[in-house]
């Protein structure tokens, strides 16, 4: 008991002075601490807010989008200089807990830093827009820009998929009308095959952009065939014979006469014309015959038309005319003798003019006159063809005349008498 009384007396003796000493000691300690390790502030403008409990929205079929970049915070930290010198934005924890989201789309942000005296942020709420999540399919379209190289033509276009699944906020997904890939053909001289970026568009063609939209894929493999071109004629033929007294002139008109085709160079090199393999039937015809065809049926394999919009129907006209006749008179001087047997001389024995009846096309008949008409007799060929081997001096033989006529003029058979005389041998 005496000890306690004595201790109490020691403590209470000059108590105010002792209390003052303690206070002065603390102040001195603070001053010394401030001098040796003063408190300062530092600011970080790129602190990223972390999200937790987002699955609560996702489980409700919702998606969200951060507004006004509120997921990035500017933070000012108050701490001793020894701490400040070691800090970075990564040391500061900023957490937005989506379990606490408000009806107005705000989520409180909690900040923490173990070594800080105080943290001041430029905002303490995350602003978000919440929307229903929606998924749908859209068609993939393509557009071509630029022109292929000279002498080439663009062929077919093939995409490795024609539909695309997209998902995201309903308000954004509802705006999407189609997906588009753009293919640049500028100067292309061979087939193009590449992965093309897919762009989402609304009904007016404006690009739909939203970070929360998820595409099934960002690219589509696109193949554009680039073909060489070649202009070739179209060939047609006839079958049958016109009616009696009529003749096919040999003229046939195809409209159009030529066509430009496209295909691989190796294929085009082997094509010189397009054949209409169904001939025009002029059987018993008394006038011109016109037939129409779909040229597509006659294109060789691996070939297409350069102009995909062209009218592929063509017409083929075969010309038929009535045969006319003309009677001419020629002298023996118009008959030439060829192919004289060895050892003989020959001359035409004619006492009067020779009448020739011609039948053929009017235009070609008009070009023949008595002055221009000549004939040929080929003696040895005629003798051989008719097995005449025994000939003598003075023999007279009737031999047919061949006239120099065009293809569409014919002459009735005309024979002239030719006398053979043996050549006298020199003594």
C-alpha positions in Angstrom: 0.0 0.0 0.0 2.8 2.4 0.9 4.4 1.6 -2.5 1.3 2.6 -4.4 0.9 5.8 -2.5 4.5 6.6 -3.1 4.1 5.8 -6.9 1.0 8.0 -7.1 2.8 10.8 -5.4 5.6 10.6 -8.0 3.1 10.7 -10.9 1.0 13.5 -9.7 3.9 15.6 -8.5 4.4 18.3 -11.2 1.8 16.6 -13.4 1.2 19.5 -15.7 4.8 19.9 -16.4 5.1 16.2 -17.2 2.1 16.3 -19.6 3.5 19.3 -21.4 6.8 17.4 -21.9 4.9 14.5 -23.5 3.1 16.8 -25.8 6.3 18.6 -26.8 7.9 15.3 -27.5 5.1 14.3 -29.9 5.2 17.6 -31.7 9.0 17.2 -32.1 8.5 13.7 -33.4 6.0 14.9 -36.0 8.2 17.7 -37.1 11.2 15.3 -37.4 9.0 12.8 -39.3 7.8 15.6 -41.7 11.3 16.7 -42.3 12.7 13.2 -42.9 9.7 11.7 -44.8 7.2 14.5 -45.7 3.6 13.7 -46.9 2.9 14.5 -50.6 0.3 13.9 -53.3 0.4 12.3 -56.7 -2.3 11.9 -59.4 -2.9 9.1 -61.9 -5.3 9.7 -64.8 -5.5 6.2 -66.1 -6.8 4.0 -63.3 -8.9 1.3 -64.8 -12.1 0.3 -62.9 -12.5 -3.5 -62.3 -15.9 -5.1 -62.6 -17.3 -7.8 -60.3 -20.5 -9.7 -60.2 -21.2 -8.9 -63.8 -22.6 -12.4 -64.2 -25.7 -11.3 -62.4 -26.6 -9.1 -65.4 -25.6 -11.8 -67.9 -27.8 -14.4 -66.1 -30.7 -12.1 -66.7 -30.0 -12.0 -70.5 -28.7 -8.4 -70.2 -25.7 -6.6 -71.6 -24.2 -3.3 -70.6 -22.1 -0.5 -72.0 -20.0 1.9 -70.0 -21.0 5.5 -70.6 -18.8 8.6 -70.8 -15.6 6.6 -70.2 -16.4 6.3 -66.5 -14.5 3.1 -66.3 -11.3 5.1 -66.3 -10.7 7.3 -63.3 -8.3 10.1 -62.3 -7.1 9.5 -58.8 -5.1 11.7 -56.4 -3.3 9.9 -53.6 -2.0 11.5 -50.4 0.9 9.6 -48.8 4.4 9.9 -47.5 7.0 10.7 -50.2 8.7 7.3 -49.6 5.4 5.7 -50.6 4.6 8.0 -53.4 7.9 7.4 -55.2 7.0 3.7 -55.5 3.4 4.1 -56.7 1.9 3.4 -60.1 -1.7 3.3 -61.3 -1.7 -0.5 -61.1 -1.3 -0.2 -57.3 -4.7 1.5 -56.9 -7.7 -0.8 -56.8 -11.0 0.6 -58.2 -13.9 -1.8 -58.1 -17.4 -1.5 -59.4 -19.7 -4.1 -57.9 -22.6 -4.8 -60.3 -24.6 -6.4 -57.5 -25.1 -2.8 -56.3 -26.3 -1.3 -59.7 -29.0 1.3 -59.3 -32.1 1.7 -61.4 -30.5 4.8 -63.0 -27.6 2.7 -64.3 -25.0 3.8 -61.7 -22.6 1.4 -60.0 -20.6 2.6 -56.9 -16.8 2.5 -57.2 -14.7 1.5 -54.2 -11.1 2.7 -54.1 -8.3 1.2 -52.0 -4.5 1.5 -51.5 -2.9 0.1 -48.3 -0.2 2.6 -48.1 -2.2 5.8 -48.7 -3.4 8.3 -46.2 -6.2 9.4 -48.5 -7.5 8.7 -52.0 -9.5 11.3 -53.9 -11.1 10.3 -57.3 -12.7 12.5 -59.9 -15.9 10.4 -59.7 -17.1 7.5 -57.6 -19.8 6.0 -59.8 -19.7 3.9 -63.0 -22.3 5.0 -65.5 -23.7 2.2 -67.6 -26.4 1.6 -70.2 -28.2 -1.7 -69.7 -30.0 -3.4 -72.6 -31.5 -6.8 -73.4 -29.1 -9.2 -75.2 -30.3 -10.2 -78.6 -29.0 -12.6 -81.3 -30.0 -12.9 -84.9 -28.7 -13.9 -88.4 -28.1 -11.5 -91.2 -27.3 -12.1 -94.9 -23.8 -11.3 -96.1 -23.7 -9.2 -99.2 -20.7 -8.0 -101.3 -19.8 -5.0 -103.3 -17.2 -4.7 -106.0 -15.0 -1.6 -106.5 -12.5 -0.9 -109.2 -12.1 -2.5 -112.6 -10.2 -5.6 -113.6 -7.1 -5.3 -115.9 -7.3 -4.7 -119.6 -8.5 -7.7 -121.6 -10.0 -9.3 -118.6 -13.5 -9.6 -117.2 -14.9 -10.3 -113.8 -16.5 -13.7 -113.5 -18.4 -15.3 -110.6 -18.1 -14.3 -107.0 -18.2 -16.9 -104.2 -18.3 -16.4 -100.4 -17.5 -19.3 -98.1 -20.6 -18.3 -96.0 -23.7 -16.2 -96.9 -25.2 -15.7 -93.4 -23.7 -14.3 -90.2 -24.7 -14.6 -86.5 -24.5 -11.4 -84.5 -25.3 -10.7 -80.9 -25.3 -7.8 -78.6 -27.5 -5.0 -77.2 -31.0 -5.3 -78.7 -31.0 -1.7 -79.6 -27.9 -2.1 -81.7 -28.6 -5.5 -83.1 -32.1 -4.3 -84.3 -30.4 -1.7 -86.4 -28.3 -4.3 -88.3 -29.9 -5.0 -91.7 -27.1 -6.9 -93.4 -23.4 -7.7 -93.4 -21.1 -6.3 -96.2 -17.7 -7.2 -97.6 -16.0 -4.9 -100.1 -13.8 -6.4 -102.8 -11.3 -4.3 -104.7 -10.8 -5.5 -108.3 -8.6 -2.6 -109.4 -6.2 -3.9 -112.1 -6.8 -7.6 -111.3 -5.7 -10.0 -114.1 -6.2 -13.3 -112.2 -8.6 -14.8 -109.8 -8.7 -13.2 -106.4 -9.1 -15.2 -103.2 -8.7 -13.6 -99.8 -10.3 -13.1 -96.4 -12.4 -9.9 -96.5 -13.4 -7.9 -93.4 -17.1 -8.0 -92.6 -18.9 -4.7 -91.9 -22.4 -4.5 -90.3 -24.8 -2.0 -92.0 -28.2 -0.7 -91.4 -31.0 -0.5 -94.0 -29.5 2.7 -95.4 -26.0 1.3 -95.8 -24.6 3.2 -92.7 -22.1 1.2 -90.7 -23.4 0.0 -87.3 -20.7 0.3 -84.7 -21.0 -0.9 -81.1 -18.2 -2.4 -79.0 -20.6 -4.9 -77.5 -21.7 -6.4 -80.8 -20.2 -9.9 -81.2 -19.9 -11.3 -84.8 -19.7 -15.0 -85.5 -16.5 -14.2 -87.5 -14.9 -11.0 -88.5 -13.8 -12.2 -92.0 -15.3 -14.2 -94.9 -13.2 -16.0 -97.5 -14.1 -14.4 -100.8 -13.2 -15.7 -104.3 -13.7 -13.6 -107.4 -12.9 -15.2 -110.8 -11.1 -13.0 -113.2 -11.2 -14.2 -116.8 -9.5 -13.4 -120.1 -11.6 -12.3 -123.1 -11.6 -13.2 -126.8 -13.8 -12.1 -129.7 -14.7 -15.0 -132.1 -17.0 -15.4 -135.1 -20.2 -17.4 -135.0 -20.5 -20.2 -137.6 -23.7 -21.7 -138.9 -24.6 -24.2 -141.7 -27.6 -25.5 -143.6 -29.2 -28.9 -144.3 -31.6 -30.1 -147.0 -32.3 -28.9 -150.6 -34.6 -26.2 -151.7 -37.7 -26.9 -153.8 -37.2 -27.7 -157.5 -36.3 -24.7 -159.5 -34.7 -23.0 -156.4 -31.2 -22.8 -155.2 -29.4 -22.1 -152.0 -27.1 -19.1 -152.7 -24.4 -20.2 -150.3 -24.9 -17.1 -148.3 -25.8 -17.3 -144.7 -26.1 -14.4 -142.3 -25.6 -14.6 -138.6 -26.8 -11.8 -136.3 -24.6 -11.0 -134.4 -21.7 -12.2 -136.5 -19.2 -12.2 -133.6 -19.3 -12.5 -129.8 -16.9 -11.8 -127.0 -16.4 -14.7 -124.6 -14.5 -15.0 -121.4 -12.7 -17.9 -119.8 -9.3 -19.1 -118.6 -6.6 -18.3 -121.1 -5.7 -22.0 -121.6 -9.4 -22.6 -122.7 -9.7 -19.6 -124.9 -6.5 -20.5 -126.8 -8.3 -23.5 -128.2 -11.4 -21.7 -129.4 -11.5 -20.0 -132.9 -15.2 -19.8 -133.4 -18.6 -20.7 -131.9 -20.4 -23.4 -134.0 -24.1 -23.6 -134.2 -24.4 -27.3 -134.4 -28.1 -27.3 -135.3 -28.1 -26.4 -139.1 -30.8 -24.3 -140.7 -33.2 -26.6 -142.5 -33.8 -25.3 -146.1 -35.5 -28.4 -147.3 -38.2 -27.6 -150.0 -37.6 -23.9 -149.3 -38.8 -21.3 -151.9 -37.5 -18.3 -150.1 -35.0 -17.2 -147.4 -35.2 -19.2 -144.2 -34.4 -17.6 -140.8 -33.9 -19.6 -137.6 -33.3 -18.4 -134.1 -31.1 -20.0 -131.4 -30.1 -19.5 -127.8 -26.3 -19.1 -128.2 -25.8 -20.2 -124.6 -26.5 -23.8 -125.8 -23.4 -23.7 -128.0 -20.8 -22.3 -125.7 -17.8 -24.6 -125.1 -17.2 -25.8 -121.5 -15.5 -23.3 -119.2 -16.6 -20.3 -121.2 -19.1 -17.6 -120.5 -20.1 -14.3 -122.2 -18.1 -11.2 -121.4 -21.3 -9.2 -121.1 -23.5 -11.1 -118.7 -26.5 -8.9 -119.6 -26.4 -9.5 -123.4 -29.3 -11.0 -125.3 -28.2 -14.5 -126.0 -30.7 -15.1 -128.8 -29.2 -15.0 -132.3 -30.8 -15.3 -135.8 -29.4 -17.2 -138.7 -30.7 -16.5 -142.3 -30.0 -18.8 -145.2 -30.7 -17.2 -148.6 -32.7 -19.2 -151.2 -33.5 -17.8 -154.7 -35.4 -19.0 -157.7 -33.2 -20.4 -160.5 -33.4 -18.6 -163.8 -32.2 -19.7 -167.3 -30.3 -18.1 -170.0 -29.4 -19.2 -173.5 -26.1 -18.2 -175.1 -24.4 -19.0 -178.4 -20.7 -19.4 -178.7 -18.4 -20.3 -181.6 -15.8 -23.1 -181.7 -13.2 -20.6 -180.9 -14.5 -20.5 -177.3 -13.7 -24.2 -176.9 -10.2 -25.0 -175.6 -8.7 -28.4 -176.1 -6.6 -29.9 -173.3 -5.1 -33.3 -172.6 -4.5 -34.4 -176.2 -3.3 -38.0 -176.5 0.4 -38.4 -177.2 1.1 -38.6 -181.0 -2.0 -36.9 -182.1 -3.3 -33.5 -182.9 -6.9 -32.5 -182.2 -9.4 -29.9 -183.4 -13.1 -29.2 -182.9 -15.2 -30.0 -185.8 -18.1 -27.6 -185.8 -20.0 -26.3 -188.8 -22.3 -24.0 -186.8 -22.5 -22.0 -183.6 -22.9 -23.9 -180.3 -26.0 -23.2 -178.1 -25.6 -23.3 -174.4 -28.5 -23.3 -171.8 -27.5 -21.9 -168.4 -29.5 -22.2 -165.2 -28.6 -20.4 -162.0 -28.8 -17.3 -159.8 -29.9 -14.1 -161.6 -27.0 -12.0 -160.4 -24.5 -14.6 -161.5 -26.2 -15.3 -164.8 -26.1 -11.6 -165.6 -22.3 -11.8 -165.3 -22.1 -14.4 -168.1 -22.1 -13.5 -171.8 -21.3 -15.1 -175.1 -18.1 -13.2 -175.2 -17.0 -14.3 -171.7 -18.1 -17.9 -171.8 -15.4 -20.4 -172.6 -15.4 -24.2 -172.5 -12.7 -26.9 -172.2 -12.6 -30.4 -173.6 -10.1 -32.8 -171.9 -9.6 -35.6 -174.4 -7.3 -38.1 -172.7 -9.2 -37.9 -169.4 -12.5 -38.6 -171.3 -11.0 -41.5 -173.2 -9.5 -43.1 -170.0 -12.8 -42.7 -168.1 -14.7 -44.4 -170.9 -12.1 -47.2 -171.5 -11.5 -46.0 -175.1 -8.0 -47.2 -175.9 -8.2 -47.9 -179.7 -7.9 -44.6 -181.5 -6.8 -44.0 -185.0 -5.9 -41.2 -187.3 -8.9 -39.3 -188.4 -11.2 -40.5 -185.6 -14.0 -38.1 -184.5 -15.1 -38.3 -181.0 -18.0 -36.5 -179.2 -16.6 -35.1 -175.9 -18.5 -33.1 -173.2 -17.5 -29.5 -172.6 -16.7 -28.1 -169.2 -17.6 -24.4 -168.9 -16.0 -21.9 -166.6 -19.0 -21.0 -164.5 -19.5 -19.9 -160.9 -20.7 -22.2 -158.2 -24.4 -21.2 -158.6 -24.6 -21.4 -162.4 -25.0 -24.7 -164.2 -24.9 -25.5 -168.0 -26.9 -28.2 -169.8 -24.7 -31.0 -171.2 -23.0 -29.9 -174.4 -20.9 -32.2 -176.5 -18.6 -31.2 -179.4 -17.0 -33.4 -182.0 -13.2 -33.5 -181.9 -11.2 -35.0 -184.7 -7.9 -36.7 -183.9 -5.1 -36.8 -186.5 -1.9 -38.6 -186.1 1.2 -36.6 -186.0 3.5 -37.4 -188.9 6.9 -38.6 -188.0 9.9 -36.8 -189.5 11.8 -38.9 -192.0 
